[in-house]
Amino acid sequence: MARSKSDSNSNSAPDKGASNLAALRGQIDKLDLNILELLNKRASVAAQIGKVKEDQGGNVFSAAREEEVLTNVLDAHKGPLSTITVKAIFRELISGSRAIQKQQKIAYLGPEYSYSHLAAIQRFGEASIYNRTANIAAVFEELNRKHADFGVVPLENSTDGRVVDTLEMFMRFPDQVKICSEIRLRVRHHLLANCAQAEVRRVYSKEQALSQCRNWLSKNLPNATFHPVSSTADAARLVQTEPNVAAVASREAAVRYNLGILAENIADSPFNETRFAVIGATDSTKTGTDKTALMFQIAHTPGSLADVLTAFKQNKINLTWIESFPFREAKGEYVFFVDFDGHREDTRVKKVLAVLEDMCESVTVLGSFPLARADGE
């Protein structure tokens, strides 16, 4: 029986589609091999840089240089990949290249998949060795004892403000550690459980996370009680051991502990962000878009703080953060923490630091470091 023309066309269309798909996949395979070759060439150059640094006594990690690399790439990026995807790719590329030179040890407030851990990975990538600690003080101790090359500690949250334990440790180690980088982590809280939302009777999380979600939790879980634990990751782990419980934690914690996500992004503020400091033995070199952090103590007299702030104004330096903290060695006195635009080697910053040395009882530069990009920037 003769085949009609329409039958011939209907059969050829799938054949043509399959042929196009095979050709496109062939292009992908070739591009993948080209990318692999370029990645390894780049890694070889990074290894040579590592040898030069070793001969010169330089550090493997350079926040300034890594920010320069990311800026160059993102400024040239035109899509269609998202900015977040490109940043993640180059973060791991840089991390792997760093590990060829030296695999670095990073101390952080644990356990795994806490927000401090996620911030550390965002900065240093998967190729580093991570040492989890039980508290913020232990991060500073690990660094001071040279058990870690760098530490990651939270500085402030956009909802809850300063992190007291971190500020206290800067007072205890004023000259031993420096801030060499900052990390801005968008905090996305999710409700994790292995039961239905209506069955939840207890909710675990870190105290700050429960606070940041208090309105949502009260509205959507009116019959549940809320219980603070040491970390959001610990909260996720507890869900595995008890019935009718939930945790407020990250998506990564849900994956790690095989939990369902009952509700996403439950923080009361859509702009919930935590800023972390990377601490090390030295701070960072200039990039042109830098910040400097310092702490100072002033006489407990009228106008003394206003005089300090006037010094920044007169030198046209923009303050980006200011906190007061009780000085425990003297009743009624305070230590102030600030950071501001500019690098300690900038002329204007040198001028204001000289003025502060004269008018303050003590001044400690905690470090200069590149201005961090937020998620998606």
SEFIKOL-268231 format. One record per residue (C-alpha): x, y, z. Coordinates in steps of 0.02 Angstrom, whole numbers, padded with zeros to 5 digits. Layout:
# residues N
+--------+--------+--------+
!      u !      v !      w !
+--------+--------+--------+
!      X !      Y !      Z !
...
+--------+--------+--------+
# end
This chain:
# residues 377
+--------+--------+--------+
!      u !      v !      w !
+--------+--------+--------+
!  00000 !  00000 !  00000 !
!  00070 !  00169 ! -00050 !
!  00114 !  00294 !  00090 !
!  00031 !  00465 !  00080 !
!  00133 !  00626 !  00080 !
!  00058 !  00675 !  00248 !
!  00117 !  00510 !  00325 !
!  00292 !  00545 !  00260 !
!  00294 !  00720 !  00336 !
!  00230 !  00660 !  00506 !
!  00368 !  00531 !  00516 !
!  00505 !  00652 !  00463 !
!  00461 !  00782 !  00596 !
!  00513 !  00673 !  00745 !
!  00668 !  00619 !  00650 !
!  00716 !  00801 !  00621 !
!  00685 !  00845 !  00804 !
!  00792 !  00699 !  00863 !
!  00930 !  00750 !  00743 !
!  00927 !  00930 !  00808 !
!  00933 !  00868 !  00988 !
!  01081 !  00757 !  00952 !
!  01172 !  00900 !  00866 !
!  01141 !  01018 !  01013 !
!  01200 !  00887 !  01136 !
!  01355 !  00864 !  01031 !
!  01390 !  01051 !  01048 !
!  01367 !  01038 !  01237 !
!  01491 !  00892 !  01246 !
!  01623 !  00990 !  01150 !
!  01596 !  01146 !  01256 !
!  01611 !  01043 !  01415 !
!  01780 !  00977 !  01359 !
!  01837 !  01152 !  01315 !
!  01780 !  01217 !  01485 !
!  01869 !  01074 !  01572 !
!  02031 !  01113 !  01480 !
!  02019 !  01297 !  01525 !
!  01980 !  01258 !  01707 !
!  02136 !  01152 !  01724 !
!  02242 !  01282 !  01634 !
!  02179 !  01412 !  01757 !
!  02217 !  01296 !  01903 !
!  02394 !  01272 !  01839 !
!  02421 !  01460 !  01836 !
!  02347 !  01472 !  02012 !
!  02473 !  01340 !  02069 !
!  02615 !  01447 !  01999 !
!  02545 !  01598 !  02092 !
!  02546 !  01493 !  02250 !
!  02732 !  01457 !  02231 !
!  02768 !  01643 !  02208 !
!  02666 !  01684 !  02364 !
!  02758 !  01550 !  02462 !
!  02927 !  01621 !  02411 !
!  02870 !  01795 !  02461 !
!  02787 !  01740 !  02623 !
!  02615 !  01794 !  02562 !
!  02446 !  01725 !  02614 !
!  02352 !  01601 !  02505 !
!  02186 !  01687 !  02540 !
!  02173 !  01864 !  02475 !
!  02000 !  01940 !  02497 !
!  02050 !  02091 !  02392 !
!  02107 !  01986 !  02244 !
!  01956 !  01870 !  02252 !
!  01838 !  02019 !  02254 !
!  01931 !  02088 !  02103 !
!  01907 !  01923 !  02010 !
!  01721 !  01917 !  02050 !
!  01697 !  02100 !  02003 !
!  01783 !  02074 !  01835 !
!  01676 !  01922 !  01797 !
!  01510 !  01994 !  01854 !
!  01539 !  02159 !  01765 !
!  01567 !  02062 !  01603 !
!  01422 !  01942 !  01633 !
!  01276 !  01965 !  01512 !
!  01174 !  01806 !  01545 !
!  01075 !  01700 !  01520 !
!  01144 !  01621 !  01680 !
!  01091 !  01710 !  01840 !
!  01217 !  01813 !  01938 !
!  01197 !  01695 !  02087 !
!  01242 !  01546 !  01977 !
!  01396 !  01631 !  01907 !
!  01454 !  01681 !  02081 !
!  01432 !  01502 !  02143 !
!  01532 !  01432 !  01997 !
!  01676 !  01551 !  02022 !
!  01670 !  01532 !  02211 !
!  01706 !  01346 !  02191 !
!  01834 !  01377 !  02055 !
!  01927 !  01497 !  02169 !
!  01908 !  01378 !  02316 !
!  01981 !  01233 !  02218 !
!  02124 !  01340 !  02154 !
!  02162 !  01397 !  02331 !
!  02165 !  01217 !  02391 !
!  02299 !  01175 !  02261 !
!  02410 !  01305 !  02345 !
!  02359 !  01257 !  02522 !
!  02201 !  01179 !  02594 !
!  02149 !  01302 !  02727 !
!  02062 !  01269 !  02893 !
!  01911 !  01377 !  02933 !
!  01835 !  01385 !  03109 !
!  01650 !  01426 !  03125 !
!  01507 !  01417 !  03248 !
!  01435 !  01243 !  03218 !
!  01358 !  01124 !  03189 !
!  01356 !  01090 !  03002 !
!  01223 !  01181 !  02904 !
!  01202 !  01316 !  03035 !
!  01196 !  01489 !  02955 !
!  01377 !  01518 !  03009 !
!  01426 !  01362 !  02913 !
!  01330 !  01420 !  02760 !
!  01416 !  01590 !  02770 !
!  01587 !  01507 !  02782 !
!  01551 !  01402 !  02627 !
!  01489 !  01556 !  02535 !
!  01658 !  01639 !  02567 !
!  01780 !  01493 !  02558 !
!  01691 !  01359 !  02454 !
!  01687 !  01171 !  02474 !
!  01873 !  01139 !  02452 !
!  01921 !  01206 !  02624 !
!  01929 !  01109 !  02787 !
!  01796 !  01165 !  02911 !
!  01819 !  01156 !  03100 !
!  01653 !  01176 !  03190 !
!  01655 !  01248 !  03365 !
!  01530 !  01252 !  03507 !
!  01528 !  01441 !  03528 !
!  01595 !  01604 !  03458 !
!  01733 !  01616 !  03588 !
!  01803 !  01450 !  03526 !
!  01818 !  01521 !  03348 !
!  01934 !  01657 !  03414 !
!  02030 !  01529 !  03519 !
!  02055 !  01414 !  03371 !
!  02128 !  01557 !  03272 !
!  02235 !  01620 !  03416 !
!  02308 !  01445 !  03443 !
!  02341 !  01429 !  03255 !
!  02225 !  01279 !  03242 !
!  02135 !  01372 !  03103 !
!  02190 !  01491 !  02965 !
!  02030 !  01593 !  02972 !
!  01871 !  01607 !  03073 !
!  01693 !  01657 !  03027 !
!  01590 !  01747 !  03161 !
!  01423 !  01839 !  03153 !
!  01431 !  02027 !  03180 !
!  01252 !  02088 !  03164 !
!  01080 !  02040 !  03101 !
!  00965 !  02161 !  03012 !
!  00823 !  02114 !  03130 !
!  00908 !  02077 !  03297 !
!  01057 !  02194 !  03286 !
!  01230 !  02162 !  03359 !
!  01300 !  01993 !  03410 !
!  01361 !  02022 !  03588 !
!  01477 !  01871 !  03598 !
!  01576 !  01927 !  03446 !
!  01600 !  02105 !  03509 !
!  01657 !  02040 !  03678 !
!  01788 !  01929 !  03596 !
!  01858 !  02076 !  03497 !
!  01883 !  02162 !  03663 !
!  01975 !  02009 !  03731 !
!  02085 !  01990 !  03576 !
!  02110 !  02171 !  03520 !
!  02276 !  02144 !  03431 !
!  02281 !  01958 !  03394 !
!  02147 !  01951 !  03259 !
!  02096 !  02062 !  03114 !
!  01941 !  02070 !  03005 !
!  01999 !  02030 !  02829 !
!  01831 !  02005 !  02743 !
!  01645 !  02021 !  02773 !
!  01502 !  01908 !  02717 !
!  01323 !  01962 !  02692 !
!  01209 !  01810 !  02703 !
!  01025 !  01823 !  02660 !
!  00940 !  01723 !  02798 !
!  00796 !  01618 !  02732 !
!  00702 !  01530 !  02872 !
!  00591 !  01381 !  02829 !
!  00477 !  01274 !  02936 !
!  00542 !  01095 !  02929 !
!  00451 !  00939 !  02990 !
!  00405 !  00760 !  02950 !
!  00222 !  00784 !  02995 !
!  00079 !  00894 !  02937 !
!  00080 !  01075 !  02995 !
! -00081 !  01049 !  03093 !
!  00005 !  00910 !  03193 !
!  00153 !  01018 !  03252 !
!  00153 !  01040 !  03441 !
!  00333 !  01100 !  03473 !
!  00448 !  01209 !  03369 !
!  00636 !  01211 !  03395 !
!  00762 !  01338 !  03333 !
!  00896 !  01459 !  03389 !
!  00823 !  01597 !  03496 !
!  00860 !  01731 !  03366 !
!  00776 !  01631 !  03228 !
!  00618 !  01606 !  03332 !
!  00618 !  01793 !  03367 !
!  00636 !  01834 !  03182 !
!  00484 !  01725 !  03141 !
!  00377 !  01760 !  03295 !
!  00230 !  01839 !  03202 !
!  00218 !  01701 !  03072 !
!  00235 !  01564 !  03202 !
!  00103 !  01639 !  03317 !
! -00020 !  01658 !  03173 !
!  00007 !  01490 !  03089 !
!  00049 !  01377 !  03237 !
! -00064 !  01443 !  03378 !
! -00063 !  01275 !  03470 !
!  00125 !  01249 !  03467 !
!  00255 !  01295 !  03597 !
!  00424 !  01368 !  03549 !
!  00589 !  01307 !  03619 !
!  00760 !  01386 !  03590 !
!  00910 !  01273 !  03559 !
!  01093 !  01307 !  03521 !
!  01076 !  01319 !  03331 !
!  00954 !  01302 !  03186 !
!  01046 !  01145 !  03129 !
!  01025 !  01065 !  03301 !
!  00841 !  01107 !  03289 !
!  00829 !  01013 !  03123 !
!  00919 !  00863 !  03199 !
!  00794 !  00857 !  03344 !
!  00650 !  00839 !  03221 !
!  00717 !  00666 !  03179 !
!  00705 !  00610 !  03360 !
!  00534 !  00672 !  03418 !
!  00356 !  00660 !  03350 !
!  00248 !  00811 !  03309 !
!  00392 !  00935 !  03311 !
!  00458 !  01060 !  03184 !
!  00614 !  01165 !  03163 !
!  00648 !  01338 !  03095 !
!  00805 !  01314 !  02991 !
!  00882 !  01324 !  02818 !
!  00842 !  01227 !  02660 !
!  01015 !  01148 !  02671 !
!  00973 !  01082 !  02845 !
!  00814 !  01005 !  02774 !
!  00916 !  00913 !  02644 !
!  01048 !  00859 !  02771 !
!  00920 !  00786 !  02893 !
!  00795 !  00725 !  02762 !
!  00652 !  00837 !  02821 !
!  00503 !  00906 !  02730 !
!  00481 !  01093 !  02706 !
!  00307 !  01140 !  02768 !
!  00324 !  01327 !  02735 !
!  00458 !  01432 !  02650 !
!  00528 !  01603 !  02695 !
!  00433 !  01625 !  02858 !
!  00538 !  01768 !  02930 !
!  00432 !  01919 !  02975 !
!  00550 !  02033 !  02878 !
!  00583 !  01995 !  02693 !
!  00753 !  02080 !  02709 !
!  00825 !  01970 !  02847 !
!  01013 !  01970 !  02827 !
!  01161 !  01927 !  02940 !
!  01331 !  02005 !  02918 !
!  01481 !  01897 !  02962 !
!  01663 !  01943 !  02988 !
!  01806 !  01835 !  02924 !
!  01946 !  01850 !  03051 !
!  02129 !  01808 !  03024 !
!  02305 !  01861 !  03068 !
!  02304 !  02010 !  02949 !
!  02174 !  02117 !  02861 !
!  02155 !  02150 !  02675 !
!  02245 !  02261 !  02549 !
!  02153 !  02401 !  02459 !
!  02026 !  02366 !  02323 !
!  01952 !  02540 !  02301 !
!  01784 !  02488 !  02377 !
!  01833 !  02452 !  02557 !
!  01774 !  02470 !  02735 !
!  01872 !  02488 !  02897 !
!  01815 !  02431 !  03069 !
!  01880 !  02495 !  03234 !
!  01839 !  02503 !  03418 !
!  01876 !  02647 !  03533 !
!  01851 !  02700 !  03713 !
!  01820 !  02881 !  03763 !
!  01812 !  02980 !  03924 !
!  01643 !  02974 !  04009 !
!  01615 !  03162 !  03987 !
!  01482 !  03267 !  03898 !
!  01514 !  03286 !  03711 !
!  01656 !  03159 !  03697 !
!  01560 !  03045 !  03576 !
!  01498 !  03195 !  03477 !
!  01679 !  03252 !  03455 !
!  01726 !  03082 !  03383 !
!  01579 !  03083 !  03262 !
!  01622 !  03261 !  03209 !
!  01797 !  03201 !  03161 !
!  01720 !  03079 !  03037 !
!  01605 !  03214 !  02969 !
!  01745 !  03340 !  02946 !
!  01846 !  03212 !  02847 !
!  01692 !  03166 !  02742 !
!  01695 !  02985 !  02797 !
!  01530 !  02891 !  02796 !
!  01495 !  02786 !  02950 !
!  01407 !  02622 !  02904 !
!  01389 !  02544 !  03079 !
!  01401 !  02600 !  03260 !
!  01374 !  02501 !  03420 !
!  01407 !  02536 !  03604 !
!  01460 !  02398 !  03722 !
!  01482 !  02406 !  03912 !
!  01664 !  02410 !  03967 !
!  01661 !  02279 !  04103 !
!  01821 !  02335 !  04185 !
!  01751 !  02507 !  04228 !
!  01573 !  02539 !  04287 !
!  01472 !  02655 !  04178 !
!  01597 !  02663 !  04035 !
!  01576 !  02599 !  03858 !
!  01677 !  02539 !  03710 !
!  01613 !  02591 !  03539 !
!  01624 !  02488 !  03380 !
!  01610 !  02572 !  03209 !
!  01644 !  02532 !  03030 !
!  01650 !  02656 !  02887 !
!  01687 !  02677 !  02703 !
!  01872 !  02679 !  02659 !
!  02035 !  02585 !  02689 !
!  02156 !  02621 !  02832 !
!  02286 !  02669 !  02700 !
!  02174 !  02803 !  02625 !
!  02231 !  02981 !  02663 !
!  02065 !  03035 !  02739 !
!  02056 !  02880 !  02848 !
!  02234 !  02908 !  02909 !
!  02186 !  03086 !  02957 !
!  02034 !  03034 !  03058 !
!  02130 !  02894 !  03144 !
!  02263 !  03020 !  03197 !
!  02127 !  03133 !  03268 !
!  02048 !  02988 !  03361 !
!  02215 !  02938 !  03437 !
!  02223 !  03110 !  03519 !
!  02044 !  03120 !  03583 !
!  02010 !  02937 !  03633 !
!  02075 !  02839 !  03781 !
!  02109 !  02692 !  03664 !
!  02087 !  02655 !  03478 !
!  02104 !  02484 !  03395 !
!  02088 !  02460 !  03207 !
!  02002 !  02292 !  03188 !
!  02040 !  02285 !  03003 !
!  02009 !  02348 !  02827 !
!  01920 !  02235 !  02704 !
!  01825 !  02236 !  02538 !
!  01644 !  02290 !  02539 !
!  01540 !  02131 !  02523 !
!  01411 !  02105 !  02389 !
!  01239 !  02047 !  02446 !
!  01159 !  01890 !  02375 !
!  01115 !  01916 !  02193 !
!  01224 !  02070 !  02168 !
+--------+--------+--------+
# end
